[in-house]
Amino acid sequence: MNKPFSQACENNRAPIGDILVRLLSNRESVLELGSGTGQHAVWFARQLPHLYWQTSDRIENHSGINQWLDESGLDNIGVPIALNVSRDVWPKKKFEAAFSSNTAHIMAWPEVEIMFREVASSLVAGGLFCLYGPMQYSGVIAAESNRAFNYRLKESNPNQGIREFNDLDQLALSAGMSLLEDNAMPANNRLLVWQKT
Ligand SMILES: C[S@@+](CC[C@H](N)C(=O)[O-])C[C@H]1O[C@@H](n2cnc3c(N)ncnc32)[C@H](O)[C@@H]1O
């Protein structure tokens, strides 16, 4: 299998990385949900050499992630855990942060609910959950490009779609996490950060 490649990851890794470096300078471990190609993990683990970046995803993505990890030569990345958020057993270990990029609009809503609940259980007190992607605010998807993207998503799978910020924030609150930051990002994306209280 050829090494997978995501142009979106190449485009967004630097702006996301700037925020993660600021937020995670004194954190030691991160659990990534839906690592995808593994590109993000390699980039962020290289920028944050003091911490351990644990990848995870559905099993079908593991061979691609492992190719990126093997090539990186980094020793602060964990090989992917098989973690379909709604089907697999979550790690027992507690993490100081969790990160997920472009997953909430791909997962069905019940899976998003489980992700928030389980992330909160996997974090230490004070731990951070950083969620990147396009968002809807008070029923409005502001950017035309995101409205078109949302339409395509729902057309191909009615369970997918850009999520409402208020709904995500409610899930976070119910799981014991409060909003710390809502960062505007390039290409009409957001990086939301909640903290476990
Ligand atoms: C659009 S890709 C994003 C990948 C990567 N995070 C990125 O930003 O390029 C969506 C990812 O969500 C993962 N995913 C979808 N449903 C999932 C689930 N139920 N549990 C865990 N991961 C899931 C997919 O396997 C895929 O890696």
The ligand as an SDF file (V2000), in Angstrom:
LIG
                    3D

 27 29  0  0  0  0  0  0  0  0999 V2000
  -11.6130   13.2870    7.4520 C   0  0  0  0  0  0  0  0  0  0  0  0
  -10.6480   12.0940    8.2590 S   0  0  0  0  0  0  0  0  0  0  0  0
   -9.5650   13.1190    9.2260 C   0  0  0  0  0  0  0  0  0  0  0  0
   -8.2680   12.4420    9.5110 C   0  0  0  0  0  0  0  0  0  0  0  0
   -7.2270   13.2950   10.2110 C   0  0  0  0  0  0  0  0  0  0  0  0
   -7.5720   13.5200   11.5850 N   0  0  0  0  0  0  0  0  0  0  0  0
   -7.0300   14.5910    9.4850 C   0  0  0  0  0  0  0  0  0  0  0  0
   -7.3220   15.6600   10.0090 O   0  0  0  0  0  0  0  0  0  0  0  0
   -6.5610   14.5140    8.3360 O   0  0  0  0  0  0  0  0  0  0  0  0
  -11.7640   11.4330    9.4570 C   0  0  0  0  0  0  0  0  0  0  0  0
  -11.1350   10.4420   10.4040 C   0  0  0  0  0  0  0  0  0  0  0  0
  -12.1090   10.0700   11.3790 O   0  0  0  0  0  0  0  0  0  0  0  0
  -11.9760    8.7010   11.6120 C   0  0  0  0  0  0  0  0  0  0  0  0
  -13.2390    8.1810   12.1420 N   0  0  0  0  0  0  0  0  0  0  0  0
  -14.4530    8.2060   11.5720 C   0  0  0  0  0  0  0  0  0  0  0  0
  -15.3620    7.5940   12.3490 N   0  0  0  0  0  0  0  0  0  0  0  0
  -14.6960    7.1790   13.4570 C   0  0  0  0  0  0  0  0  0  0  0  0
  -15.0600    6.4870   14.6350 C   0  0  0  0  0  0  0  0  0  0  0  0
  -16.3080    6.0680   14.8330 N   0  0  0  0  0  0  0  0  0  0  0  0
  -14.1110    6.2470   15.5690 N   0  0  0  0  0  0  0  0  0  0  0  0
  -12.8360    6.6730   15.3670 C   0  0  0  0  0  0  0  0  0  0  0  0
  -12.4220    7.3370   14.2820 N   0  0  0  0  0  0  0  0  0  0  0  0
  -13.3400    7.5820   13.3280 C   0  0  0  0  0  0  0  0  0  0  0  0
  -11.6440    8.1210   10.2390 C   0  0  0  0  0  0  0  0  0  0  0  0
  -11.1270    6.8170   10.3290 O   0  0  0  0  0  0  0  0  0  0  0  0
  -10.6630    9.1580    9.7420 C   0  0  0  0  0  0  0  0  0  0  0  0
   -9.3570    8.8970   10.1680 O   0  0  0  0  0  0  0  0  0  0  0  0
  1  2  1  0
  2  3  1  0
  2 10  1  0
  3  4  1  0
  4  5  1  0
  5  6  1  0
  5  7  1  0
  7  8  2  0
  7  9  1  0
 10 11  1  0
 11 12  1  0
 11 26  1  0
 12 13  1  0
 13 14  1  0
 13 24  1  0
 14 15  1  0
 14 23  1  0
 15 16  2  0
 16 17  1  0
 17 18  1  0
 17 23  2  0
 18 19  1  0
 18 20  2  0
 20 21  1  0
 21 22  2  0
 22 23  1  0
 24 25  1  0
 24 26  1  0
 26 27  1  0
M  CHG  2   2   1   9  -1
M  END
$$$$
